[in-house]
Amino acid sequence: MQKNKFLFTSESVSEGHPDKVCDRISDMVVDSYLSKDPFSRVACETLTTTNKVVLAGEIRGPKIEKDEIISKVRECIKDIGYDQKGFSWKTASIETFLHEQSADIAMGVDSKNNKDEGAGDQGIMFGYACNETDDLMPAPIFFSHKILRLMAEDRKKKSLLGIEPDSKSQVSMLYENNKPVKVTSVVISTQHSKDLNQEKVKDLVIPYIRKSIPEEFVKDLDPKEIYINPTGQFIIGGPDGDTGLTGRKIIVDTYGGAAPHGGGAFSGKDPTKVDRSAAYVARYLAKNIVSAGVSEKCLIQLAYAIGVSKPLSIFIKLAEGDEDKVNSVKKIIDENFDLSPRGIREMLKMNNAIYEITSSYGHFGRKPTNKGEFTWEKTDKAELFKL
């Protein structure tokens, strides 16, 4: 039988990418309000450019002084690693224009009779899981994230000197019969100090490919298909090199293009916004279904209307050959999971200040922590789905 062959590619960007700097700051604002009042409402957007940060958005919650927010913005920039002439945690101009949430939006979302609570907006959200990696993520995006995450960890430990915060990665893989079999190319572009030439950057960065990707996938990787800073140098980076905005890396945040995306960004939004919470619970359901062995893949779509508490529709797609299981899976979801905004938040404990860490290296495929982060990555409901 002829094998079904194709190439698939996903990219990631580091925490120092201008858009990710913005995501980090916006999620810091969410956590700041939730830590003081778990029922705060936050929708924060951030813009960065050369040595400047601007925050804007809608808030309903406790009063937090501008100076406190600005101080925390500087802490974010410092932790990422920016103390450069064109963007520094010490000298950046920071402006905040956060204001009260619209009364019309609040009216549609607030609890009615302390019982029901409407979704914060209309929209469609997707969750996905597959058995390509131990964390049930598509392999190209998982490995793309891991390369940059390991580089960032070593950069912050001062064991990767001369490499700066802004970087991107891209992994292409050959699939046969819908299974990844090998990596065919890797691209890594990373900001570096002016003291490093191209060859030195390559020597520093290439080892992270093998640190991040299992040997079975890279043993036949042609060195000519490894592209490190293809333009030749990358000294000017971060917000000094390119303007950043919250929410521009939604495919990086999810499944690297291996599954559909509803279109809404996550960062900067409190969990009453179903753009975030429903996408998280859809991943939670899909991951538990695959973990249970129901199917090798699972895609779930949820649809909501503003002010309406229950999803308007639930769509489930399993791997080819497992279509007859969909109705059984749907019945289990209907009988065991409250997918209202309130139900999702209570189930996954999402009113806590757990979002800043999600802002880079993917919202999915992460390890749940003892601080309550990434609860949607647990597989504690897999037994429910065993058919």
C-alpha positions as CSV (number, residue, x, y, z in Angstrom):
1,M,0.0,0.0,0.0
2,Q,1.4,3.5,-0.9
3,K,2.1,5.6,2.1
4,N,0.3,8.9,2.5
5,K,3.2,11.4,2.7
6,F,3.3,15.1,3.4
7,L,5.3,17.8,5.1
8,F,3.9,19.9,7.9
9,T,5.6,23.0,9.5
10,S,4.9,24.9,12.7
11,E,6.7,27.9,14.2
12,S,7.2,29.3,17.7
13,V,8.4,32.7,19.0
14,S,10.3,33.4,22.2
15,E,9.2,35.4,25.2
16,G,11.3,38.3,23.9
17,H,9.5,38.5,20.6
18,P,7.7,41.9,20.5
19,D,4.2,40.4,20.4
20,K,5.1,38.0,23.2
21,V,6.4,40.9,25.4
22,C,2.9,42.4,24.9
23,D,1.2,39.1,25.8
24,R,3.3,38.8,28.9
25,I,2.4,42.3,30.1
26,S,-1.3,41.9,29.3
27,D,-1.5,38.6,31.3
28,M,0.4,40.2,34.1
29,V,-2.4,42.8,34.3
30,V,-5.0,39.9,34.4
31,D,-3.1,38.2,37.2
32,S,-2.7,41.5,39.1
33,Y,-6.4,42.0,39.3
34,L,-7.4,38.4,39.9
35,S,-4.9,38.2,42.8
36,K,-6.8,41.0,44.5
37,D,-10.3,40.0,43.5
38,P,-10.9,36.6,41.7
39,F,-14.0,38.0,40.1
40,S,-12.3,40.9,38.4
41,R,-13.0,41.6,34.8
42,V,-10.0,42.4,32.6
43,A,-9.5,43.0,28.9
44,C,-6.0,44.5,28.4
45,E,-4.2,45.2,25.2
46,T,-0.5,46.2,25.1
47,L,1.6,47.9,22.4
48,T,5.4,48.0,22.4
49,T,7.8,49.9,20.2
50,T,11.3,51.4,20.6
51,N,11.6,52.0,24.4
52,K,7.9,52.5,24.8
53,V,5.0,50.5,26.2
54,V,1.3,51.5,26.0
55,L,-1.5,49.7,27.8
56,A,-5.2,50.1,27.1
57,G,-8.3,48.2,28.0
58,E,-11.4,47.7,30.2
59,I,-11.3,46.8,33.9
60,R,-13.9,46.0,36.6
61,G,-12.3,45.2,39.9
62,P,-10.2,46.7,42.7
63,K,-8.3,49.9,42.3
64,I,-4.7,49.4,41.4
65,E,-2.6,52.5,41.1
66,K,-0.9,53.3,37.8
67,D,2.5,53.3,39.5
68,E,2.0,49.7,40.7
69,I,1.1,48.6,37.2
70,I,4.0,50.4,35.6
71,S,6.4,48.9,38.2
72,K,5.1,45.4,37.3
73,V,5.5,46.2,33.6
74,R,9.2,46.9,34.3
75,E,9.5,43.7,36.2
76,C,8.2,41.8,33.2
77,I,10.6,43.4,30.8
78,K,13.5,42.8,33.2
79,D,12.6,39.1,33.6
80,I,12.5,38.7,29.8
81,G,15.9,40.1,29.7
82,Y,15.7,43.5,28.0
83,D,18.2,46.1,29.1
84,Q,19.2,47.4,25.7
85,K,19.6,50.9,24.3
86,G,16.4,50.5,22.2
87,F,14.3,48.7,24.9
88,S,15.2,48.7,28.5
89,W,13.2,47.9,31.7
90,K,15.0,50.8,33.3
91,T,14.3,53.6,30.8
92,A,11.2,52.6,28.7
93,S,8.4,55.1,28.7
94,I,5.3,53.3,30.0
95,E,1.7,54.7,29.7
96,T,-1.5,53.0,30.8
97,F,-5.0,53.9,29.7
98,L,-7.0,51.2,31.4
99,H,-10.6,52.2,32.2
100,E,-13.9,50.9,33.4
101,Q,-15.6,48.0,31.6
102,S,-18.6,48.9,29.4
103,A,-21.9,48.7,31.3
104,D,-23.5,47.0,28.3
105,I,-21.0,44.2,28.3
106,A,-21.3,43.8,32.1
107,M,-25.1,43.5,31.8
108,G,-24.8,40.6,29.5
109,V,-22.2,38.8,31.4
110,D,-23.2,39.2,35.1
111,S,-24.9,36.5,36.9
112,K,-28.7,36.5,36.9
113,N,-30.3,35.6,40.2
114,N,-26.8,34.5,41.3
115,K,-27.3,31.4,39.2
116,D,-26.6,31.7,35.5
117,E,-23.8,33.7,34.0
118,G,-23.6,34.6,30.3
119,A,-20.6,34.2,28.1
120,G,-18.4,37.4,27.8
121,D,-18.8,37.4,24.0
122,Q,-20.0,35.4,21.1
123,G,-17.6,33.2,19.3
124,I,-16.3,29.7,18.4
125,M,-13.4,28.0,20.2
126,F,-11.5,24.9,19.4
127,G,-9.6,22.3,21.4
128,Y,-7.4,19.6,20.0
129,A,-5.2,16.7,21.1
130,C,-3.3,13.9,19.3
131,N,-0.9,11.2,20.3
132,E,2.1,12.5,18.4
133,T,3.9,13.4,21.6
134,D,3.7,12.4,25.3
135,D,1.9,15.7,26.0
136,L,-0.6,14.9,23.3
137,M,0.4,17.8,21.1
138,P,1.2,18.0,17.4
139,A,4.9,17.3,17.1
140,P,6.1,20.4,15.0
141,I,4.7,23.0,17.4
142,F,5.8,21.1,20.5
143,F,9.4,20.8,19.3
144,S,9.4,24.4,18.1
145,H,8.4,25.6,21.5
146,K,10.9,23.4,23.3
147,I,13.9,24.7,21.3
148,L,13.2,28.3,22.3
149,R,12.2,27.5,25.9
150,L,15.5,25.6,26.6
151,M,17.4,28.5,25.0
152,A,15.7,31.0,27.2
153,E,16.3,29.0,30.3
154,D,20.0,28.8,29.6
155,R,20.2,32.4,28.6
156,K,18.7,33.4,31.9
157,K,21.1,31.1,33.8
158,K,24.0,32.8,31.9
159,S,25.1,29.6,30.3
160,L,24.1,30.8,26.8
161,L,26.1,34.0,26.6
162,G,25.7,36.5,23.7
163,I,22.2,35.3,22.8
164,E,19.5,38.0,23.3
165,P,15.7,37.6,24.2
166,D,14.1,37.9,20.7
167,S,14.0,34.6,18.7
168,K,11.9,32.4,16.5
169,S,12.0,28.7,15.5
170,Q,10.3,26.6,12.9
171,V,10.2,22.8,12.5
172,S,9.2,20.9,9.4
173,M,8.3,17.2,9.6
174,L,7.6,14.5,7.2
175,Y,4.4,12.5,7.9
176,E,3.7,9.1,6.6
177,N,0.2,7.7,7.1
178,N,-0.6,10.7,9.3
179,K,2.3,10.0,11.7
180,P,5.4,12.2,12.1
181,V,8.5,10.1,11.1
182,K,11.3,12.7,10.8
183,V,12.3,16.3,10.9
184,T,13.2,17.6,7.4
185,S,14.3,21.2,8.3
186,V,14.8,23.5,11.3
187,V,15.0,27.3,11.2
188,I,16.2,29.3,14.2
189,S,16.5,33.0,14.1
190,T,17.9,34.6,17.3
191,Q,18.9,38.0,18.3
192,H,22.5,38.1,19.4
193,S,25.2,40.6,20.6
194,K,27.3,42.4,18.1
195,D,30.3,40.5,19.4
196,L,29.1,37.2,17.9
197,N,29.6,36.4,14.3
198,Q,27.4,34.0,12.3
199,E,29.5,30.9,12.9
200,K,29.6,31.5,16.6
201,V,25.8,31.9,16.7
202,K,25.5,28.6,14.9
203,D,27.8,26.8,17.3
204,L,25.8,28.1,20.3
205,V,22.3,27.4,18.9
206,I,22.5,24.2,16.9
207,P,22.9,21.9,20.0
208,Y,19.4,22.9,21.1
209,I,17.9,21.1,18.2
210,R,19.1,17.7,19.5
211,K,18.4,18.7,23.1
212,S,14.7,19.4,22.1
213,I,13.9,16.7,19.5
214,P,14.2,13.0,20.0
215,E,17.0,11.3,18.1
216,E,14.6,9.2,16.1
217,F,13.3,12.3,14.4
218,V,16.7,14.1,13.7
219,K,19.2,11.3,13.1
220,D,18.8,11.7,9.3
221,L,18.5,15.5,9.3
222,D,20.7,17.0,6.6
223,P,22.9,19.8,8.1
224,K,22.1,21.8,5.0
225,E,18.5,21.9,6.1
226,I,19.4,23.6,9.4
227,Y,19.0,27.4,8.9
228,I,20.4,29.7,11.6
229,N,19.8,33.4,11.2
230,P,19.4,33.0,7.4
231,T,19.7,36.8,6.8
232,G,23.2,36.7,8.3
233,Q,22.8,38.7,11.5
234,F,20.1,39.7,14.0
235,I,21.4,42.3,16.4
236,I,18.5,44.8,16.5
237,G,15.5,42.9,17.9
238,G,12.6,43.0,20.3
239,P,10.3,46.0,20.3
240,D,13.2,48.2,19.0
241,G,13.2,46.2,15.8
242,D,9.5,45.6,15.4
243,T,6.3,46.9,17.0
244,G,4.5,44.4,19.2
245,L,0.8,43.9,20.0
246,T,-1.1,41.6,22.2
247,G,-2.8,38.7,20.5
248,R,-1.0,38.5,17.2
249,K,0.5,35.0,17.7
250,I,-2.7,33.0,18.2
251,I,-1.5,30.0,16.1
252,V,1.8,29.9,18.0
253,D,-0.3,29.9,21.2
254,T,-2.4,26.9,20.2
255,Y,-1.6,24.0,17.8
256,G,0.8,25.5,15.2
257,G,-1.9,25.3,12.5
258,A,-2.5,21.6,13.0
259,A,-6.1,22.3,14.1
260,P,-8.5,25.2,13.4
261,H,-8.6,28.3,15.5
262,G,-11.7,30.3,16.4
263,G,-9.9,33.6,15.9
264,G,-9.9,35.0,19.4
265,A,-6.7,35.7,21.3
266,F,-6.2,34.5,24.9
267,S,-3.7,36.9,26.6
268,G,-5.1,39.9,28.4
269,K,-8.5,38.4,29.1
270,D,-10.0,37.2,32.3
271,P,-11.7,33.8,32.3
272,T,-15.2,35.1,31.8
273,K,-14.1,35.7,28.2
274,V,-14.9,32.4,26.5
275,D,-12.2,33.1,23.9
276,R,-9.9,32.0,26.7
277,S,-11.8,29.7,29.0
278,A,-13.8,27.8,26.4
279,A,-10.6,27.2,24.4
280,Y,-9.0,25.8,27.5
281,V,-11.8,23.5,28.4
282,A,-12.0,22.3,24.8
283,R,-8.4,21.3,25.0
284,Y,-9.1,19.7,28.4
285,L,-11.8,17.6,26.9
286,A,-9.9,16.6,23.8
287,K,-6.8,15.7,25.8
288,N,-8.8,13.4,28.2
289,I,-10.5,11.7,25.2
290,V,-7.2,10.9,23.5
291,S,-5.6,9.9,26.8
292,A,-8.5,7.5,27.3
293,G,-7.5,5.8,24.1
294,V,-10.8,6.6,22.4
295,S,-9.0,7.9,19.3
296,E,-5.6,9.0,18.2
297,K,-6.9,12.5,17.5
298,C,-9.8,14.6,18.8
299,L,-11.0,18.1,17.7
300,I,-13.7,19.9,19.7
301,Q,-15.5,23.1,18.7
302,L,-17.7,25.0,21.2
303,A,-19.9,28.0,20.2
304,Y,-21.2,30.7,22.5
305,A,-23.4,33.8,22.4
306,I,-22.8,36.8,24.6
307,G,-25.1,36.7,27.7
308,V,-26.0,33.1,27.1
309,S,-24.6,30.6,29.7
310,K,-24.6,27.3,27.8
311,P,-22.8,26.6,24.5
312,L,-25.0,26.8,21.4
313,S,-23.3,23.8,19.9
314,I,-20.7,21.1,20.5
315,F,-18.9,19.6,17.6
316,I,-16.6,16.6,18.0
317,K,-14.3,15.1,15.3
318,L,-12.2,11.9,16.0
319,A,-9.6,10.3,13.8
320,E,-10.7,8.4,10.7
321,G,-12.3,5.1,11.6
322,D,-13.5,6.3,15.0
323,E,-16.5,8.3,13.8
324,D,-19.0,5.8,15.3
325,K,-17.7,6.8,18.8
326,V,-18.7,10.5,18.5
327,N,-22.2,10.1,19.9
328,S,-21.0,8.2,22.9
329,V,-18.3,10.8,23.6
330,K,-20.9,13.6,23.2
331,K,-23.2,11.9,25.7
332,I,-20.4,11.6,28.3
333,I,-19.6,15.3,27.9
334,D,-23.3,16.3,28.2
335,E,-23.7,14.2,31.4
336,N,-20.5,15.1,33.2
337,F,-19.3,18.6,32.3
338,D,-20.8,22.0,32.9
339,L,-19.6,24.1,30.0
340,S,-21.2,27.4,31.1
341,P,-18.6,30.1,31.8
342,R,-19.1,29.7,35.5
343,G,-18.9,25.9,35.3
344,I,-15.7,26.0,33.3
345,R,-14.0,28.4,35.7
346,E,-15.0,26.3,38.7
347,M,-14.0,23.0,37.1
348,L,-10.5,24.2,36.1
349,K,-10.1,26.7,39.0
350,M,-9.5,29.5,36.5
351,N,-10.3,32.5,38.8
352,N,-6.8,32.3,40.2
353,A,-3.8,34.4,39.1
354,I,-2.4,31.7,36.8
355,Y,-2.0,33.4,33.4
356,E,1.3,35.2,33.1
357,I,3.2,32.0,32.7
358,T,0.9,31.0,29.7
359,S,2.0,34.0,27.6
360,S,5.0,32.3,25.9
361,Y,5.8,28.8,24.7
362,G,2.2,27.8,24.2
363,H,-0.9,27.6,26.3
364,F,-1.2,23.9,25.6
365,G,1.2,21.0,26.0
366,R,2.5,22.3,29.3
367,K,2.8,20.6,32.7
368,P,0.3,21.4,35.4
369,T,2.0,23.1,38.4
370,N,1.5,23.0,42.1
371,K,0.5,26.7,41.9
372,G,-2.6,25.7,40.0
373,E,-1.3,26.7,36.5
374,F,-2.3,24.7,33.4
375,T,-5.2,22.8,35.1
376,W,-6.6,22.2,31.6
377,E,-3.6,20.0,30.8
378,K,-4.6,17.4,33.4
379,T,-5.9,14.0,32.3
380,D,-7.9,13.3,35.4
381,K,-11.1,12.6,33.5
382,A,-9.7,10.0,31.1
383,E,-11.5,7.2,33.0
384,L,-14.9,8.8,32.2
385,F,-14.2,8.5,28.5
386,K,-13.1,4.9,28.3
387,L,-15.7,3.2,26.1
